[in-house]
Amino acid sequence: MRAEPEREFLSHSSHWGTFQARPTADGGIEVRPHELDPDPYDLIHNVTDAVRHPTRIDRPYVRRGWLDGDKRARRGRDTFVPVTWERAIRLVADEISRVYGESGPEAVFGGSYGWSSAGRFHHAQSQVHRFLNLYGGYVRGVTNYSLGAALVVVPHVVGHNGSMLHSSSTWSDLIGNCELFVGFGGIATKNAAVNAGGAVRHVARGAVRDLHAAGCRFVNIGPLRSDLPDVPAQWIACRPGTDTALMLALAHELIATDRVDKAFLDSHTVGYERLRDYITGAADGRPKSPEWAAGICDIPASVIRKLAAEMAAKRTFISVAPALQRAEHGEQPVWMGIALAAMLGGIGLPGSGFSVGHGSMGNYGNHPNLLRNPPLPQGRNGCEAFIPVARIADMLLHPGEEFDFDGGRHTYPDIRLVYWAGGNPFHHHQDLFRLHDAFQRPETVVVHEPFWTATARHADIVLPVTMTVEREDIAAASNEPEMIAMRRIVPPYAEARDDYRIFADIAACHRLGERFTEGRTPCEWIEALYRDWRERVRELAPDTPAFADFWERGSTAIPLDPAPHSWLDWYRADPEGRPLDTPSGRIELYSETVAGFGYDDCPGHPVWREPEEWPGSPHAREYPFVLVANQPSGKLHSQLDMGSASMATKQRGRESVAMHPADAARIGVAAGDPVRVRSRRQASFLGIVTLSDGVRPGVVRVPTGAWLDPDFDDRMCVSGNPNSVTRDVGTSRLGQGATGQLCLVAVEPWNEPLPPLTVRTPPVAEAR
């Protein structure tokens, strides 16, 4: 018998890395890093365990209670009935007809989050929004969980044209120019593994090492030493959530020692005098001195003074990690970080300035695209209702209630149908048992999912969709140098279908199929998206290949701006000729606009406000630890939590609870012991202790992303999801961002047998 010919490795891409893959004899896949990636991450190996995992959804299912007429009760804990695709499509089509016909698009929430696929065509968020727009639109979510507070406050300070997300200072600008890198929240380059639209070249770890080799000194400010792991760094282990107080004290020292760049403040900013009076205490009688901050941050005043002097003497770059703004009053460290950089006068100069996010995603610090990458057209949303994306539980629980957001007063709509394709809110959201309660309220929940996640288990109609390796697409991301041909590696699992086909079939029930598809197959759409993009870039890159050649090669170059640049260098060079699109045209250290909103929790300039839960709170007596729920190192959010890279970070299948050895000894636990972590939400989760002197005493670190494995009666997650216990409140009335990074908890030994994990087996299904 002749041996089977060895199968070819084909190009593919994901949010956590571009790779090559081929099918294996047992129906799985083998992956290896792509030659384009100089520093691949292990996350690519998660996919090998996922394609035929027991948690794959094999066919359409309908929740038993919903099918029997019990529209709401027992979501999340009910059994499911398998149905044919024909019946599933008809059930969804009938629900869409009913809800849109009775209540219109204001009763439909188009839930999705943009991390489901790196592909530009099979991008679930684009697909579901394009589909729902056929019916008049949907209630949408604005901003995002990652940068909700920053996305609202930064435009008030530097305008939309001063965006830091896709035009931050490049690594090539910092290397050789920056002398001091001050990282509030460090530079956790594990997070730079990912980029929305596909990570092609991982450069952050190498760039940090090159910065150090060029003579740059690093300062890591935060409760975790591991947040700056790649080079030697000074660790200033301040209390979590007190960074704004520390920044104010640094600014106070600059003022007191006459080290403020008055010329830059006069020529490029407005409002400095108002902020100065607050910092010095002239406005409120409370100077924000190093001694004042020392009692808040638990950092000696002498350390603050020494750092301020060094920042003034050197070319200093200030980075604020996105984690800092995922907390109550999260707008303040971002705004104050910009103000501190302005007081130093370095904004727009090589090697100096400010950013939100270097090291937090793969595209930060890379050279930007010269033209936009190809999007799938979504049509027009005819519904004006929206919510800040992190307020979904409030919306479902409190229809008709008013809320503030960015100066406006809005009303939560009454949602009858939730349609979710892409993303897992039972990862991203906070206080997940409250979200579970909120999900009981809609009349119908439809979910597209490849896996039996908690979101799928909270659905009424579950439609199985393909993974990216089971379909073809093109990947293109901001600030990445290559577009990738995503070749299909294996056929679809069981009865799984692409989102596109599902939406086309439902639309056809309403005679809208042709409007949705425009008469194109997926392959024709992919080629059309590429062809339109090629026409736009041909003037910049005339050698861009035709689609057939691109598909054969597996990749093609994306035109990038080759020049190193620092953030706002164009504005610094010509503030009168090229003003910012703020009301004043300048950097607004005091914003009349924000002040006019009348928000006590976010006034017209950066301020220190005590969070509801922090070590100085009276709640700390019962809940003495600060939980830091940071990004995981073994996966992107909760994606492929069952994969090998993810499982390697767990203990006994559960998340690790990292704590200082002295804290562990005080509560009577050792490395490897199970503990219960509980909060004021009357909720808890189980985890396994790991010890580290790189965790500040009084802090426990638990990465997010464990698939929720709930004991609903005890309101406990047995797999270790920290969002079981985090607070579901907005950052402020201005930004209404997510606050899942920090909360107060108690940690107790778990002396009972560990409950079994059920999250990696499908829910019970009933045959009918």
Secondary structure as UniProt FT lines:
FT   STRAND          10..14
FT   TURN            15..16
FT   STRAND          17..23
FT   TURN            25..26
FT   STRAND          29..33
FT   TURN            35..36
FT   HELIX           42..49
FT   TURN            50..52
FT   TURN            54..55
FT   STRAND          61..63
FT   HELIX           64..67
FT   TURN            68..69
FT   TURN            73..77
FT   STRAND          80..82
FT   HELIX           85..103
FT   HELIX           105..107
FT   STRAND          108..111
FT   TURN            114..115
FT   HELIX           124..133
FT   TURN            134..136
FT   STRAND          139..142
FT   TURN            145..147
FT   HELIX           148..158
FT   HELIX           160..162
FT   HELIX           171..174
FT   TURN            175..177
FT   STRAND          180..184
FT   HELIX           189..193
FT   TURN            196..197
FT   HELIX           204..213
FT   TURN            214..215
FT   STRAND          217..221
FT   HELIX           225..227
FT   STRAND          234..236
FT   TURN            240..241
FT   HELIX           243..256
FT   TURN            257..258
FT   HELIX           262..268
FT   STRAND          269..270
FT   HELIX           272..280
FT   TURN            281..284
FT   HELIX           290..297
FT   HELIX           301..313
FT   STRAND          316..320
FT   HELIX           322..325
FT   TURN            328..330
FT   HELIX           331..344
FT   TURN            347..348
FT   TURN            350..351
FT   STRAND          353..356
FT   TURN            358..360
FT   TURN            362..365
FT   STRAND          386..388
FT   HELIX           389..391
FT   HELIX           392..397
FT   TURN            399..400
FT   STRAND          402..405
FT   TURN            406..407
FT   STRAND          408..411
FT   STRAND          417..421
FT   HELIX           425..428
FT   HELIX           432..438
FT   TURN            439..440
FT   STRAND          444..449
FT   HELIX           454..457
FT   STRAND          461..465
FT   HELIX           468..470
FT   STRAND          473..475
FT   TURN            478..479
FT   STRAND          482..486
FT   TURN            494..495
FT   HELIX           499..509
FT   TURN            510..511
FT   HELIX           513..517
FT   TURN            518..519
FT   HELIX           522..537
FT   TURN            538..540
FT   TURN            542..543
FT   HELIX           547..553
FT   STRAND          555..557
FT   TURN            567..568
FT   HELIX           569..573
FT   TURN            575..577
FT   TURN            583..584
FT   STRAND          587..588
FT   HELIX           592..597
FT   TURN            600..601
FT   TURN            615..616
FT   HELIX           618..621
FT   STRAND          625..628
FT   TURN            637..642
FT   HELIX           644..647
FT   TURN            648..649
FT   TURN            652..653
FT   STRAND          656..659
FT   HELIX           661..667
FT   TURN            671..672
FT   STRAND          674..678
FT   TURN            680..681
FT   STRAND          684..691
FT   TURN            693..694
FT   TURN            697..698
FT   STRAND          699..701
FT   STRAND          710..711
FT   TURN            712..715
FT   STRAND          716..717
FT   HELIX           722..724
FT   TURN            733..735
FT   STRAND          742..749
FT   TURN            759..760
//
